[in-house]
Amino acid sequence: MADPAGDVDADPDEPGRRTAARNRRARSPAAVGAVLRAVAVSVLGVLPAFLVGALAVQIRADLQVGLGLFGLAAATLFAVSGGLARPAGRLVQRLGSRRGAALAAALATTSLTVIALAGSPAALMAGLAVGGLGNAVAQPSANAVVSELVTEQRLGVAFGIKQSSIPAATLLGGLAVPGVALVFGWRWAVACAVGLAVVLLLASLTGRDAGRRAGAPRDPRAPRAPDRGLPRGGLVVLTVGGFLGSAAATPTGVFLVDSAVAAGIDAGPAGLLFAGCSVLGLVVRIGYGLLVDRHPTRSAYLFIANLLAAGTAGYVLLAAGPVPAFVAGGVLAYGAGWAWTGLLHFAVIRDNRDAAASVTGFVQTGLSLGAASGPLLFGVVAQTWSYSAAWLTAAALSLAGAVTVRVSRRMVRRSRGLPVSRLPGRRRRATAAPDLTAPT
C-alpha cells in the first residue's frame, strides 16, 4: 500500500521508533478507558454546535434566523472556545483531566439546556457561548488523559479515536433530524442531548482520576520517546494552517443539511446523508491513526497537507450543484477535508507529551478560531451570493491550509538540521544531531 503521508520523514533523533513499532505493547484497561472518556468529553464539547447545525432547517424556521445570522450563531461556540483555549489548557494542566472533564460536562449541560429553551436568536447564541467555554475545557482535558495513559506505539490511533468525537457529534445530530426533530420537534432533540450530558457529568463526578496531574512524576518504566518540542515559529505557522483548514471544514458540519435541501434533497434524506458522512468521518479518522502508528517514521504533517488538498476537491464538488456531485463532495469533504484534526493533535503532542494540555491550548486556538470564522464567512457568502460560492470559498481556504502546513513542516525540519525536501526512496546523507531542546 502506498504511503499516505508522502515523503519519508525519518528523523535521526527517532532511532527507537521502528523498534517500538515492532514491539507493540498490549492494550491496558486504563488506556482503553482513557480513550473512551476522551471521546465522550470531546463529543460533549462540540455537540451543541453540530446539533444546532443538523437542526438548522427547523431552528431557522422556528426562530426566523437568516443564513448570515445563523452562521454567526454557529460561530459563537468556536469563537469563545478559540479565545479561551490557551487559558483553559493551563487550567486543565493544573486541575487534572478528571476534574477538567467534569467541568466540561457541566458547561455542556448548561449550554444544551439554554439552547433547548431558546426563544430568540440571542438566547441561541448565549447557549452556544456557554458551549464554547465547555469546549475550551473539554479538548485539553481529553488530550491530557490520552497523553497520560496511552503508550507511544498507539498514540496515533488513540487520537484518531478521540478526534472521531467530531463526526460522532455530527452523527448524533444527523440521526436527530429524522428520528426526533421531524416527529417531536427540534427542542426535544436537544433535550435528549441534555440527558447524555448529565450522564457524563455524573460519571465524571463519581469516577476516579485515571491520569496524573501535570508535574506529577511519571512512571520510569513506561517507554516514551523524548520530548523534542516544536520551534515557536513552526508551531505558530502550523496553528495558522489549522485555522485555515478548520475554517474550510467546519461549515460542512453546520450547513451540509441546509445546503443539501437547497440542492434538491429532502430534509429526511439530507439528515441521513449527514449521518452517513459522519460515520465515514469517524471510521477514516481511526484508520488514519492506525496508519501513522504503523508508519512512525513518516511525516504526519505531509499527511495532513495531502488530506487538506484532497478536501479541496470535495468542496468543489459540493459547489457543482447536481445531487450526485453533492453527495460525492460530501463524502470526500468528510473523508479527507475534515479528517486531519486527529493527526494534527497527534503530531504536536507526540513531541510535547509532558505538556499535552498546554500545547493543545495553543493549537486549539487556531482550530477553534477557524471553526468560528468559517461558518460566519460561509453564511455571509451563501446569503449574499449562493451556496456554490460559499463552497468554493471553503475550497480556497482548504488549499491555503495545505500549503501552510507544508511550510510549517519545512520550518520544523530546518530547525532540527534536517533536509526540507527529498525525493521518496532516495537515501539521505548523515546529518547533524537534531536540536531536542527547541522551544515550543
N, C-alpha and C positions, 0 to 999 in steps of 0.2 A: 504493500500500500504506500502511495506517495506520502512524503512528509507534509502534513498540513501546515506546518509552521513556515515552510520555505527554507531559507538558508540555515546552515548549521550554526549554532551559537555555542560551541563547546568551549566555555571559558576555562583557562588553565587553573583557575582557583577553585574548580569543582572536581578534583580528582576522584572523589568518593561517590559522585552521583551515579555513575554507571554501576558500580558495585552495589550501592544501596538499592538501585532499581532491581538488581537481580535477586537481592536478599530481602524481599518484602516481608514485613512482619505481619502477623495475624491481626485481624481487626479486634480491638478490645471493646468490651461493652461500654466503657466510658467514652471512647471515641465515637461509637455509633450514637450514643445518647447525646453527645455534644453536637453532632451534625444535625440530628433531628430537632434539637432545641433551637439551633441556629436557624434552621428552615422556618420553624414556627414563628420565631421572633421576627425574622425578616419579612415573612408574609404579612404579619400584622402591620409592620412599618409602612408598607406600600399599598396595603389593601384599600384604605379609604380613597386614594386617588384612582386606582384602576377599577374599583367597584363603581365609582361615580362615572368613570369613562364608559364602562359597559352599559350603564343605565342612562346614557346620555339622552337617548330619544325620549324616554319617559320623564326624566328630570327637566329637560329643556321645555317640554310641553307643559308640565305642571307649574314650574316656576317662571315660565316665559323668559328664558335666557337665550340670548343670541350666541352665535358661534364665537365671536370675539370675547364676550364676557365669560362664556363657558371655558374658553381656553385660559383666561385669566384665573378663573376659579380653580381649574385643574393645576395651574402653575403654582398656586399658593402653597400647597403642601411642599413641593420641591424647593421653592424659594426659601421658605422658612428652614427646611432641612439643610440646604446648602449654606445658608448664613450661619447656622449654629453647629455645623458638622465638626469643626475643629474643637470648640469648647466642649461639645458633647463627647467627643473622643477622649479628651483629657479627663472629663468627669467619669467616664466608664473605666478608664485606666486606674482611677482611684477607688471607685466603688466595687469593682469586680463584675464579672459577667452576669452572675445570677441576679444581683440587685439591679443591674442595668436592664436586664430582661424584664423584671417585674415593673420597673418604671416605664419602660416602653409599652408593655401590655396595658398598664393603667391609662396612659395617654391615648393609646389606640381605642380603648373602650370609650373614653370621653369623646374622642373625635367622631366615632361612628354614631354615638348617641345623639350628638348635636346635629349631624347630617340627617339622621332619620327623622328628627323633629323640625328640620329647616323649613321655614315658610317663605323665605326670600333668598335671592342670590347672596346677600350679605351674610345671612346665617350659614349658608352653604360654605362660603369662603372662610368663615370663622371656624367651622368644624374641620375644614381641611388644613387650616393654620395649626390647630392643635395636633392634627395628624402629622404635620411637618416636624413638630417638636418631637413627637414619638418616633418618627423615622430617623431623626438625627441621633437619637439614643439607641435605636434598635440595631442599626448597621454595625457600629463599633462593638456593641455587646455580642452580636452574633459572630463577628470576625475574631473577637478576643477568645471566645470559648473554643472555636475551631483551631486557632493557632496554639492554644494551650494544650489541647489533648490529642490532636491528630499528628501522626508521625510525618516526617518529611516525604516518605515514599507514597503517601496517599493524600498529600495536601491538595493536589490539583483536582482530584475527583471530589474531595470534601468541599472545596469552594465551588465546584460545578453544581453539586447538590444544593449547597447553601444559596447560590445565586439563582437556582431554579425557583426561588421564592417569588420572583417577579412574574414568570409565566404561570406559576401556581395561583398567584393573586388574580391575574387576568383570566385564568381558567375558572376560578370561583365566580368572577364577575360575569363571564360569558354564560356559564350554566345558570346563573341567577336570572338571566333575561327570560328564557322560555320556561324555566322551572318555577319561578316565583313572581317576577315582576309583571309578566303578561297575564298572570292569573289573579294575584292578590294585590299587586301594586308595588312600585319601587321601594316604598318605605318599609314594607315587610322584608324585602330582600336585604336591606341594610340592617334591619333588626336581627335577622339571622346571623349576620356578621358580628353584631354586638355580642351574641351568645358565644361565638367562637372566641372572641377576645376575652370574655370573662373566664372561660375555661382555662385559657393560657395564663391569665393573671393569677388564678388560684393555684395552678401548677407551679408557677414561679415562686409564689409566696410559701408554699409548703415543701418544695424540693430542697435538696442540699446543693451547696455551691460545688459544681463539678470541676471548676477551674481554679487556678491560683490567682491571687491578687497580683497586680503589677508590682514588680520589685521583689516579689517573694522568691526564695531560692528555687531553682529548677532542679529536677532530678538529674544528677550527673550521669545516670545510666542511660537516659533517653538520648539516642543518637540524633544529632541535629547539625546541619551544615552551618558554618559561621555566618553571622550577620554581615553581609557585605555593604549594606547601605546603598543609597542612591544619591548621586550628586544633586544638589538642590536645583540647579538649572534643569537637569534632565527630569526631575520629579515635577517641576513646575510645567514644563512643556508637555509631559505625559498627562498632567491634570488638564491642560488645555485640550489635548486630544480627547480625553474622556468627556470633557464638556461638549465638544463638537459632536462626538458620536452619540452621546446621550440626548442632545438637542434634536438630533435626527431621528432617534429610535423611539423616544418616549411618546410622541404623538400617535404612534401605532397603537399603543395601549389605551389611548384616550379617545381617538377619533375613528378607529377602524370600523366600529359598528355603524356609526352615523354615516361615515363615508361609503360603506357598503350599501346602506339603504339608498343613498344618493346615486349609487352606481346601478341600482335596479334590483338589489337583493332584498327580499322581505326581512322584517325585523327578526323573526324567529330564526331563519337560516343564517342571518348575519351574526346573531349571537352564537350559534353553533360553529360558524366559521371562526369566530373569535376564540371559542373554547378549543377548537381543533388546532389552531395555530399556537395556542398556549401550551397544549400538550407537546407539540413539536418542539417549541422553545425549551420546555422542561427537559425533554429527552436529549436534545443535542447539547445542552449545557453540561449535562452529566457526561455525555460521550466525549466532549472536548476535554473535560477534566481528566478522563481516563487516558486520552491520547497524550496529554502533556506529562502525565505520570509515567507513561511507557517510553516517552522520549525526553528524559530530563535534561539532555544537552541541547535541545532545540530551542529556538527563540520563541518565547511566548509573545514577545512584542510584535514579531513579524506575523504570527498567527492572528493577533488582534487586528493588525493593519489589513491583512487579507480578508478577514471577515467583514470589516467595515467597507472594503471595496466591493465585495460581493453584495452587501446590503444595498449599495447604491443602485445596482440593477433591479433589486426588488422594489425600491421606491419608484423607479421609473416605470415599472410595470403597473404599480398601483395608480400612477398618473395616467396610464394609457386609456382607461375608460371601460372597455368591454369586460363583462363579468369574468370570462375565463382568464384574461390577463390580470384582473384584480385579484382573483383567488391565487394565481401563481405568484403574484407580487407579495401577497400577504404571507405565503409560505416562505419565500426567500427572505423577506424582511425579518420574520421571526427566527428562521433557521440560521441566519448569518448576521444580518444587520443589527440584531438585538441580542445576540448570543455570546458576546465577548466580555461582558462585565465580570463574570466569574474569573476569566483568565486575567483580567486587569488586577483584581484583588489578589489573585494567586501570585502574580509576578512581583508585586510590590511587597507583599507580606512574606514571600519566600526569602527576601533579602532583609527583612526587618521583623523577625519573629518575636523579638523581645519588646517591641513597641507596636504591636499589631493594632491596638485601638487608636493610638495617636496617628500612625501613618494612614490608617483608614480614614480618619477625620480629614486629613489633608486631601487625599484623592477623592473622597466622597464630596468635598466641596465642589469640585468640578463636575462630578456626575450629577449632583443634586441641582446645581445651578443650571446645568444643561437641560435637565429634566424639567426645570421650571420655565426656562425661556423657550424651549422647544414647543410645548403646547400653546403658549401665548402667541409666539410668532406664527405657528401653523394656523391657529384660529383666526388671526387677523388676515393672513394671506387668503385663507379659504373664504372668509366673508367678503373680502374686498374683490377677489378675482374668482377663484374656483378651487375645488379640492385638487384638481390636477396640478394647478400652480403650486399649491401647498406641498404636494408630494414631491414635485421637482425641487422645491426648496430643501426638503429633507434629504434628497439625493445629493445635492451640492454640499450640505453640511457633513454627510457621511463620508464623502470623498475627501473633504478637507481634513476630517478626523483621521482618515487612513494615512494621509501624508504627514500629519503632525506626529502621530505615533511613531512612524518611521524615523522622523527627525529626532525624537526623544531617544529612541534606541541607539542611534548613532552617537548622541551625546553621552549616554551611559557607557557605551563601549570605549569611546575615546578617553573618558575619564579613567578607565581601568587599563589603558595602554593596549587595547585590543583593536584588531583591524575592523573598520567600519563597513567594508563591503568586500565580498569574495564570492566567486562563482561556486555553486554547490559541488561538492566532491573534490575540490582542489585541496591538496594538503597545505597546511599553514606552517610558516616558519615559526621558530621558537620566539616567544615574546617575553618581555619583562614581566615579573610578578605583578599582578594587579593590585590596585590600592584597595585594601579591605576596610580601610577606615574612612572612606569617602563620606562626607556629611550627607544627611538625609534632608 
